[in-house]
Amino acid sequence: MHNVLKTLPIHTQIIISIGIIILSGFTMTRVTKRFHLPIVTGYILAGILIGPDVLHLIPREISSNFSFLSDVALSFIAFDVGRFLKRDIIKSSGPAVIFLTLAEALTAGIFVFVPSYFIFHLDFRFALLLGAIATATAPASTMMTIREYEAKGPFIDTLLQVVALDDVVCLLVFSTVIASIKSGEGSLGVILPILYNILVIAIGYIMGHLLSFVLSPSRSEDNRLIITIAFLLLLTGLCQIVDVSPLLSCMVFGSAYRNRGRSSRLFQQVNTFTPPIMALFFIVSGMNLSLRTLLSMKTIGIAYVLLRIIGKCVGSYFGAKAWKFHDNTAKYMGLALAPQAGVALGLAFMGQRLLGGDLGDVFLNIILASSVIYEIIGPAMAKYAILHGATSKRR
């Protein structure tokens, strides 16, 4: 198939490739749905199937042109995360949930970083980035399980707040790690990444308030969506110009808009636009998964999966105990946070670009492979935790 595509004009190749990619993802999700697996798993498996290591349906030079999708997908994810950074929500949560989130997220990062660097002797930058990504959780799987079983109670309320804050912590940690790595690139490298991050965060904050002003109640829903996506893409493009992550700026963009007293309707509307983008992103991620590289890194890949889960459980346990949550929260919160995809995959592509070469490819493959594993075992672990912990009550 890829030989036939190569005979066509480049724009025709791209159009047909996008059609094949999306259709293959949809078809695979019909299969994975029968096994009660998440949609993300189906997309990644579809990418592996049509990728260069299996059917090779899409020419590599075409799939490489989709690298920009990681930044676009991340910008939409970060914008959505921003809606949870609402002042009244943070005030109502109090320091307890924030402390619990920091405990489980940072412990997972430390549990991954320390063995990666001191036992497996991985590159310091590699180990730092791996630890930073370990802090993230995929909220979709956990939330779908909660809805499926109509679970309620104090444990569920706490879990939802932790899940919402978890990716915020990850974005902050990962952006800090990137800035620290780039600070070693010379005298200007110490200052410029920090200044650029401050600049784009400020621009994101201003654009959030500007969006609130522009989106007057008289605007139609179509125009509200058009303007919001235009702002989001412009902000992402500005971040690319100065070579910084769009995560924090897009998150602040969403938060600034939400804190202007606007409803969450806009976020829901944007989320209805993003499924094809997310599908392309996850499928292309699967296409970039090198089976050869995957087979050559069994130990570190398995270690990452296990150490992250252990770190989440240990951090949740001691964090809950320190703030006197109920025993059920201490026991089961870590398992409920096991799923990982979404943000982690987007960050993996940024890490690959930063590390470069074979090291970057190995880094990307570890996160891609672990995401498939997490999306298979994660929902089952979340289900167990939710069904056993839903009866917990805060002391």
N, C-alpha and C positions, 0 to 999 in steps of 0.2 A: 504493500500500500504506500509506504513512504517513497518508494521509487517512482510511483505514478505521480504522487504529489510534487516531487522535485521537477517534473516536466512542466508544471503549471506556473503562471506568473506568481510572484511572491505574495501579492495581496490576496490572490485566490487561494494559495496554500494556507494562509493565515485564517481566512474565513472558514474553509472546510475543516481545518484542524480544530478550530473552536467548536464547530458543530460536533465533530467526532468526540472531542474531550467531554463536552457536556452530556451528550447522549450516552457515552460509555459510563459516566458517573451515575446517571439516572438508572440505567439498566442494572448496574452492580448493586445499587441501593435496594432494588427490588429483591435481589438475592439475599443480601445481608439482613433485610427486614424479616425474612422468614426465620432467621436464626436469632432474632431479637437483638441484633447488634446496632450500634449507633450509626447514623447517616455518615458521619465523618469517616468511620472505618470503611464503609462502602466506597467513598470517594478515593481514599488513599489506595485501597486495593485495586480500584479501576485504573488509577494512574500507574501502578506497578504493572498491571496486565498489558496496557497499551504502550508502556514505556520501552526504552531501548534494550532492556535485559530480557524481555519476553516477546511480545508480538511486534514491537518496533513499528507501530502504525504512524507515529508522528516523527518527522525528521528532527534530529537533535538541534539543528540550527533554528528551527521554528520554536521548539519548547524553550530554548534559551532566551528567546525574545520576550517571554512572559515573566521574566525575573522581577519586573516592576510591580507585579501583582502582590508581592509580599508586603510592600509599603502601603499599597492601596487598601488591601485587606486589613492590615494593622490599623490604619487610620480610622476605618469604620468601627473596628472592635474597640479602639481606645475612645472614640467619640461616645459609644454606647456605655462604656465603663464610667465615663464622666457624669452620667446622670445619677449615679449612686453617691457622688460626692456632694450631696446636698446638705446644707448646714443643719437643718432640723433633724435629718436622719443621723448625722454624726453626733449631734447633741443627745438625741434619744438613746443612742447606743451606749454612750458613755465610754469611759476608758476601758471597761471590761472586755468588750468585743474587740476593740483595737489591740489591746494587749494580747488577747488570745490569737488574733490573726498574725501579729508580728512573731509570736512565739512559734506557731506551727510553720509559718513560711520561712523564717530565717533559720530555724533548726534544720529544715529539709535542705536548705542551701548549704549550710555548714556540713551536714552529713554527706553531701555529695562532693563538695569542694575538697575537704581534708583528705579523704582516701584517694581522690583523683590525683592530687598533687604529691602527697607524701608516700602513698603506697604504690599507685600505678605510675608515678613519675611522669605524668602528662605535662605538657607545656603549661606554664603558669596562667597565661591568658585563656587557654582552652579550659582549664579547671575552673577559673573564675566565672567564665561565661556559662559553663555547665551548671555550676552551683546557683547562679542567678536565675536560670531558666527553671531549676528545680522548685523554686518558690511558687510557681504558677499552678493554678487549678483550672480545669475546664468546667465552668458553671452549668453548661447546657445539660450534660448527662445527669448531674445531681438534681437539677431543677425538674427535668423530665421524670425522674424517678419519684420525686416528691408529688408531682401532679398525678402520676399514674396511680399511686397508692393513697392519694388524698391525705397524706400525713400532715398532722398539725401538732401544735404544742410548743412549749418554750424551747425545746431542743431544736425544732425546725426553724423557729424564729431566729435563734442564734446562728444556726447553720447558714441560713439565707444571707445574713449580714456578713458572716465570715467569707462566704463565697464571693459576695460583691466586693469586699475590700481586698480579697486575696490577690486579684490581678492588678489592683492599684499598687500594692506592695511590690509585686513582681516588676511592673513597669518602672517604678522608682529605682529599685535595686539594679535592674538591667541597664537603665540609662546611666546610673552612677558608675557601673562597671565599665561601660563603653567609654565614658568620659575619662575615667582613670587610666584605661589602656591607651587611649589616644594622647593622654598627657605625657607619655613617654616617648613621643615622636619628635621631640626637640623643644627648644625654649618657647616657641610660639605654641607648640602643642600642649603646653601646660595650661595656658590661659584661654586659647581660642575655643576649644570644645565647651568650656564652662560658659564663656560669653555667648556663644552661639545658642546653647541650650536656654540660657536666660532670655535671649532675644526672641526665640521662637515661642517660648512659653508666654512671654508678654504679648506677642502678636496673637497667639491663640486666645488669650484672655480678652484682648480688645475685640477680636473677631466674634467671640461669643456674645459680647454685649451688642456689637453691631448687628449681628444676626437677629437678636431679640428685637432690635429697633426696626429692622427691615421687614421682618415677618409680622406685619400688622394683621389684626383679625380679619381685615377685608380681603386678604390674599387668598387665592384658591389653594387647595391642597396640592395640586400639581405644581404650582409656582413655588410653594413653600419647599417642596422636595427638590426642585431644580436649583433654587438658590442655596439650600443647605449643602447639597452635593458639590456645587460649584465652590463654595467656601472651603469645604473639606479638602477637595482636590488641590485648590490653590495653596492651602496651608501645607499640605503634604509636599507639593512641589517646592515651596520655599525651604522646607526642611532638607530636601534633596540637594538644593543649590549649595547649602552650607555643610552638607554631608553629616547631618545629625538625625537621630531617630525621630520619627513623627509621633511617637507614643505620647510623651508628656504634653506636647503642644495640643494635640487633638483631644486628649483627655481633659485638659484645662478648657479647651474650646467648648466641649460638651457641658462641663461643669459650670462654666460662666453663664451659658445660656439657661441651664436648669435653675441656677440660683437667682436668676432674674424673676423667678416666680412663674416661669412657663410650665405648662403641663408636659407630661411624658409622651403625649400624642405624637410629637414630631419624631421622637426616637423610635416609636413603634412603626411609623411611616417609613423611616429610613431603613429599618430592619426588613421591611417587605421588599425593598429594592435590592438588598444585598445577596440573596440566595445564589443567583448565577455567579456573582463575583467570588463568593466563598467556595462555591463548587469548583470553579476554575482553579482557585488558589490551592485547595486541598488535593485536587486531581493532579495538577502540575507538581505539587509536592511529592506525590507518589511516583510520578514519572522520574523525578530526580533521585529517587531512592535507588542507590546502587547495590544490587544483591551481592556482588563480589566484595565490595567494601564491608557490607553487613556481615558476611560470613567470616571476614578476617578480624572482627572486633567483638567476638562473642562475650569475652569476660567483662570488658568495660561497659558494654551495652546492658548486660544482665545486672551488673553491679549498680548502674544508674537507676534502673527500674526499682530494684529492691531497696537501695539506700534512700531514695526519695520517699518511698512509702513509709519506711521505718522512721525517717526524720519527721514526716508529717504526724505520725502517731505519737512519737516521743514528745514533740513540741506541743501538740494538742493536749496530751496527758498532763504534763507539768504546767502548761499555761492555764488549763482549767483548774487544776489543783491549787495553783498559786492564788487565783481569784475566787476560789471557793464555789465553782460551778458544781452541779450535781455529778455524781460518779459516772452516770451514763454519758454525760457530755465528755468527760475525760477519756472514757473507754472507746467511744465510737466516732468522735469528731474526725480523727485522723483518717479513718477508713472512708468516711463520706467525702473526703477531699482527694481521694486517689485519682479520679479521672484527670487526664491532661491532654489537651490538643489546642486548637485555636490560637491563643496568644503565643504558646510555646513554639508552634510551627512558624509563625511569623517572625519571632525572635531568632529562630534557628537560621533563617535565611540571612538575617542581619549579621549573625555571628559568623556565618560562612564567608560573607563578603569581607568582614573585618580580619579574619584569620588568613583567608586566601589559600590557594593551592590544595594539596592533598589533606592538610590539616583541617582546612575549612570543610572539605567534602566529608571527612570522617565525623566531624562535629555535626554536620547536617544530618548524616545518616543515623547517628545515635538518637537524635531527637525524633526523626521520622519513624524509625523502627519502634522506639519506645512508645510513641503516640499510638501506633497501631495496637501494641500490647495493652496499653492503658485503656484504650477505648473498647477493648474486648473484656478485660477483667475489671475495669473501673466501675462500670454500671452495676455489676454483681456485688462488688464490695460496698458501693454506695447504698444499694438496696438493703443489704444486711445491716449496715449501720443505721439507716433511717428507720427500719422496722423495729430494731432493738433499742434505739435511742429516743424514739419519738415520745416515749412516756416520761422522759426525764423532766425534772423541774429545777429551776434555779433556787438554790438555797436562800 
